[in-house]
Amino acid sequence: MGGTVSAEHGVGKLKREMLEEMYGASGIEEMRQLRKCFDPLCLLNRGNLFKEPK
């Protein structure tokens, strides 16, 4: 139907697994890189949207 997993309340931990289905692997990687620009030490909302880097 062309919907989305989230609207005004954000994705959250329960729906984060669906992000790749929505945006594709390249879209997720772009989001990770953008986050790295603004939060290089990964201090803000750690582990909420993206799984912790190993």
DSSP file (Angstrom, degrees, kcal/mol; ACC not computed):
  #  RESIDUE AA STRUCTURE BP1 BP2  ACC     N-H-->O    O-->H-N    N-H-->O    O-->H-N    TCO  KAPPA ALPHA  PHI   PSI    X-CA   Y-CA   Z-CA
    1    1 A M              0   0    0      0, 0.0     0, 0.0     0, 0.0     0, 0.0   0.000 360.0 360.0 360.0  -5.4    0.0    0.0    0.0
    2    2 A G        +     0   0    0      1,-0.1     0, 0.0     0, 0.0     0, 0.0   0.734 360.0 144.6  82.6  21.5    3.0    2.3    0.1
    3    3 A G        -     0   0    0      1,-0.1     2,-0.3     2,-0.0    -1,-0.1  -0.025  41.9-123.9 -81.6-170.5    3.0    3.0    3.8
    4    4 A T        -     0   0    0      1,-0.0    -1,-0.1     0, 0.0     3,-0.1  -0.917  15.3-123.2-133.8 159.2    5.8    3.6    6.2
    5    5 A V  S    S+     0   0    0     -2,-0.3     2,-0.3     1,-0.1    14,-0.1   0.675  94.7  19.9 -77.1 -16.0    6.8    1.9    9.5
    6    6 A S        +     0   0    0      1,-0.1     5,-0.1     2,-0.0    -1,-0.1  -0.990  55.4 175.7-151.7 155.4    6.7    5.1   11.4
    7    7 A A  S >  S-     0   0    0     -2,-0.3     3,-0.7     3,-0.3    -1,-0.1   0.233  73.1 -13.1-125.9-107.7    5.3    8.6   11.2
    8    8 A E  T 3  S+     0   0    0      1,-0.2     3,-0.1     2,-0.0    -2,-0.0   0.609 125.5  59.0 -83.1 -11.3    5.5   11.4   13.7
    9    9 A H  T 3  S-     0   0    0      1,-0.3    -1,-0.2     2,-0.0    -3,-0.0   0.329 103.2-116.9-103.1   9.2    6.8    9.4   16.7
   10   10 A G    <   -     0   0    0     -3,-0.7    -3,-0.3     1,-0.1    -1,-0.3  -0.095  30.2 -78.5  82.2 175.7   10.0    8.0   15.3
   11   11 A V     >  -     0   0    0     -5,-0.1     4,-0.7    -3,-0.1     3,-0.1   0.937  59.2-173.4 -83.1 -51.7   11.1    4.4   14.6
   12   12 A G  H  >  -     0   0    0      1,-0.2     4,-0.7     2,-0.1     3,-0.4  -0.009  45.1 -66.5  76.4 173.0   12.1    3.2   18.0
   13   13 A K  H  4 S+     0   0    0      1,-0.2     4,-0.3     2,-0.2     3,-0.3   0.797 127.2  59.0 -70.1 -30.5   13.7   -0.1   19.0
   14   14 A L  H  4 S+     0   0    0      1,-0.2    -1,-0.2    -3,-0.1     3,-0.2   0.817 114.7  32.9 -71.8 -30.0   10.7   -2.3   18.0
   15   15 A K  H >< S+     0   0    0     -4,-0.7     3,-1.8    -3,-0.4     4,-0.3   0.406  86.1 100.1-107.7   1.8   10.6   -1.2   14.4
   16   16 A R  G >< S+     0   0    0     -4,-0.7     3,-1.3    -3,-0.3     4,-0.4   0.783  74.6  65.2 -63.3 -25.8   14.3   -0.6   13.6
   17   17 A E  G 3  S+     0   0    0     -4,-0.3     4,-0.4     1,-0.2     3,-0.3   0.745  97.1  57.5 -66.9 -21.2   14.6   -4.0   11.9
   18   18 A M  G <> S+     0   0    0     -3,-1.8     4,-1.7     1,-0.2    -1,-0.2   0.550  82.2  86.7 -85.2  -7.8   12.2   -2.8    9.2
   19   19 A L  H <> S+     0   0    0     -3,-1.3     4,-3.2    -4,-0.3     5,-0.4   0.907  86.2  51.5 -60.5 -43.0   14.4    0.2    8.3
   20   20 A E  H  > S+     0   0    0     -4,-0.4     4,-2.3    -3,-0.3    -1,-0.2   0.872 107.3  53.8 -64.7 -34.9   16.5   -1.7    5.8
   21   21 A E  H  4 S+     0   0    0     -4,-0.4    -1,-0.2     2,-0.2    -2,-0.2   0.879 116.1  39.9 -63.8 -36.6   13.3   -3.0    4.1
   22   22 A M  H  < S+     0   0    0     -4,-1.7    -2,-0.2     1,-0.1    -1,-0.2   0.920 133.1  18.9 -77.3 -45.5   12.2    0.6    3.7
   23   23 A Y  H  X S-     0   0    0     -4,-3.2     4,-0.7    -5,-0.1    -3,-0.2   0.564  99.8-128.0-108.5 -11.9   15.4    2.4    2.8
   24   24 A G  H  X  -     0   0    0     -4,-2.3     4,-2.0    -5,-0.4     5,-0.2   0.052  37.6 -71.9  79.7 163.9   17.7   -0.4    1.6
   25   25 A A  H  > S+     0   0    0      1,-0.2     4,-2.2     2,-0.2    -1,-0.2   0.873 133.5  52.1 -62.2 -38.5   21.2   -1.2    2.8
   26   26 A S  H  > S+     0   0    0      1,-0.2     4,-2.1     2,-0.2    -1,-0.2   0.878 108.1  51.6 -68.3 -36.1   22.7    1.8    1.0
   27   27 A G  H  X S+     0   0    0     -4,-0.7     4,-1.9     2,-0.2    -1,-0.2   0.897 109.9  49.1 -65.0 -40.4   20.1    4.1    2.7
   28   28 A I  H  X S+     0   0    0     -4,-2.0     4,-2.4     2,-0.2    -2,-0.2   0.908 109.7  51.8 -65.1 -41.8   21.0    2.7    6.1
   29   29 A E  H  X S+     0   0    0     -4,-2.2     4,-2.4     1,-0.2    -2,-0.2   0.891 107.7  52.4 -63.3 -39.0   24.7    3.2    5.4
   30   30 A E  H  X S+     0   0    0     -4,-2.1     4,-2.3     1,-0.2    -1,-0.2   0.909 109.2  49.9 -61.5 -41.8   24.0    6.8    4.5
   31   31 A M  H  X S+     0   0    0     -4,-1.9     4,-2.5     2,-0.2    -2,-0.2   0.903 109.9  50.7 -63.6 -41.0   22.2    7.3    7.8
   32   32 A R  H  X S+     0   0    0     -4,-2.4     4,-2.2     2,-0.2    -2,-0.2   0.919 111.2  48.0 -62.2 -43.7   25.1    5.8    9.7
   33   33 A Q  H  X S+     0   0    0     -4,-2.4     4,-1.4     2,-0.2    -2,-0.2   0.895 111.8  49.5 -65.5 -40.2   27.6    8.1    8.0
   34   34 A L  H  X S+     0   0    0     -4,-2.3     4,-1.5     1,-0.2     3,-0.2   0.915 110.5  50.2 -64.5 -42.8   25.4   11.2    8.6
   35   35 A R  H  X S+     0   0    0     -4,-2.5     4,-2.8     1,-0.2    -2,-0.2   0.907 105.7  57.0 -61.0 -40.7   25.1   10.2   12.3
   36   36 A K  H  < S+     0   0    0     -4,-2.2    -1,-0.2     1,-0.2    -2,-0.2   0.843 103.7  54.5 -60.1 -34.4   28.9    9.8   12.5
   37   37 A C  H  < S+     0   0    0     -4,-1.4    -1,-0.2    -3,-0.2    -2,-0.2   0.905 118.3  32.8 -64.8 -42.3   29.3   13.4   11.3
   38   38 A F  H  < S+     0   0    0     -4,-1.5    -2,-0.2     1,-0.2    -1,-0.2   0.723 134.5  25.5 -89.6 -23.5   27.1   14.8   14.1
   39   39 A D    ><  +     0   0    0     -4,-2.8     3,-1.9    -5,-0.2    -1,-0.2  -0.538  65.1 166.7-140.7  68.7   27.9   12.3   16.8
   40   40 A P  T 3  S+     0   0    0      0, 0.0    -1,-0.1     0, 0.0    -4,-0.1   0.752  80.4  49.5 -61.8 -25.2   31.4   10.9   16.1
   41   41 A L  T 3  S-     0   0    0     -5,-0.0    -5,-0.1     0, 0.0    -2,-0.0   0.442 106.3-126.9 -92.9   0.3   31.7    9.3   19.6
   42   42 A C    <   +     0   0    0     -3,-1.9     4,-0.1    -7,-0.2    -6,-0.1   0.921  63.3 138.8  56.9  48.4   28.3    7.7   19.4
   43   43 A L    >   +     0   0    0      2,-0.1     3,-0.6     3,-0.1     2,-0.4   0.772  41.6  81.6 -92.6 -29.8   27.1    9.2   22.6
   44   44 A L  T 3  S-     0   0    0      1,-0.2     3,-0.2    -5,-0.1    -5,-0.0  -0.672 114.2 -19.4 -89.2 127.6   23.5   10.2   21.8
   45   45 A N  T >> S-     0   0    0     -2,-0.4     3,-2.2     1,-0.2     4,-0.6   0.863  84.5-156.2  48.5  44.7   20.8    7.5   21.9
   46   46 A R  T <4  +     0   0    0     -3,-0.6    -1,-0.2     1,-0.3     6,-0.1  -0.273  68.9   1.2 -56.3 124.1   23.4    4.8   21.7
   47   47 A G  T 34 S+     0   0    0      3,-0.3    -1,-0.3    -3,-0.2     5,-0.1   0.481 101.2 107.9  79.6   3.2   21.9    1.6   20.3
   48   48 A N  T <4 S+     0   0    0     -3,-2.2   -32,-0.2     3,-0.1    -2,-0.1   0.966  93.4  10.7 -79.2 -53.5   18.4    2.9   19.7
   49   49 A L  S  < S+     0   0    0     -4,-0.6     2,-0.4     1,-0.2    -3,-0.1   0.867 134.2  34.4 -93.8 -42.1   18.2    3.2   16.0
   50   50 A F  S    S-     0   0    0    -18,-0.0    -3,-0.3     1,-0.0    -1,-0.2  -0.887  90.0-107.7-113.6 144.9   21.3    1.4   14.9
   51   51 A K        -     0   0    0     -2,-0.4    -4,-0.1     1,-0.1    -3,-0.1  -0.333  51.0 -85.5 -65.2 152.9   22.8   -1.6   16.6
   52   52 A E        -     0   0    0     -5,-0.1    -1,-0.1     1,-0.1     2,-0.1  -0.330  45.1-114.4 -60.5 135.4   26.0   -1.0   18.4
   53   53 A P              0   0    0      0, 0.0    -1,-0.1     0, 0.0    -3,-0.0  -0.474 360.0 360.0 -68.5 144.3   29.1   -1.2   16.2
   54   54 A K              0   0    0     -2,-0.1    -2,-0.1    -3,-0.1    -3,-0.0   0.443 360.0 360.0 -95.8 360.0   31.4   -4.1   17.2
